Amino acid sequence: MKDKVIIITGASSGIGKALAFECGKRGGKLVLCARNEEKLNETGEELKKYNGEVIFVKADVSKESDCRTLIEKTIEQYGRIDILINNAGISMRALFEEVDLKVLHRLMDTNFWGTVYCSKYALPHLLKAKGSLVGISSIAGYKGLPGRTGYTASKAAMQGFLDVIRMENLKKGLHVLVACPGFTASNIRNVALSKDGSPQGETPLDESKLMTAGQVASRIADAIEKRKRTLILTTQGRLTVLINKFFPSLMDKVVYNHMAKEPDSPFK
């Protein structure tokens, strides 16, 4: 990643922040994007201790104009784009029967349309550089999670979109990576949306047993450097994807029972 120009969305916390440090330590020239300008600046100041080649762009990826501006400012500063990491995302926890549909719209606007908007404006530059287009998806993109209809749908849509972009550019040197972490110790569940769109608050999972954001970021960075097609993290995640191919009904029950064990689970 030495001297590569790397855009990371959702870079103020969680996996995005960890990716900023990982790519920065590997010599990348960074463009960090997030909605929370204060947290973004804090991340940037910490990062400058390791890498001074970094700019910050306040942007909400659910807005097409913000995504266009993000790409334009990157070109103004560096003149090229080598890697775009579509990491910005939000989650949810609520039964579809009870959820306000505005919650699903918010999930799709950020997780799916944010990826589409950023990729659309970055693509000409990525093709010129024969660079990497990355989507941070989820095991949910392969196997639906009860209580996460909007999250599951948005990640499945992201993966389908990126698969087609890969095929359309097979002969143009574009690298497309779909990275699917399992449950990760990050703040995404703390700010996940409840059925009415309000923040969930405390995560229902024991985060001490999960992969750290730093571990996930290191594996993703390795996959980008090796120009891998797919990265599925954790043994549990890989088993879920594999078993679901052959025994989907069994996995329905396994996943349901797993999610039902969460504190305050809507499944009883």
Secondary structure, 3 states (H helix, E strand, C coil): CCCCEEEEECCCCHHHHHHHHHHHHCCCEEEEEECCHHHHHHHHHHHCCCCCCEEEEECCCCCHHHHHHHHHHHHHHHCCCCEEEECCCCCECECCCCCCHHHHHHHHHHHHHHHHHHHHHHHHHHHHHCCEEEEECCHHHCCCCCCEHHHHHHHHHHHHHHHHHHHHCCCCCCEEEEEECCCEECCCCCCCECCCCCECCCCCCCHHHCEEHHHHHHHHHHHHHCCCCEEECCHHHHHHHHHHHHCHHHHHHHHHHHHHCCCCCCCC
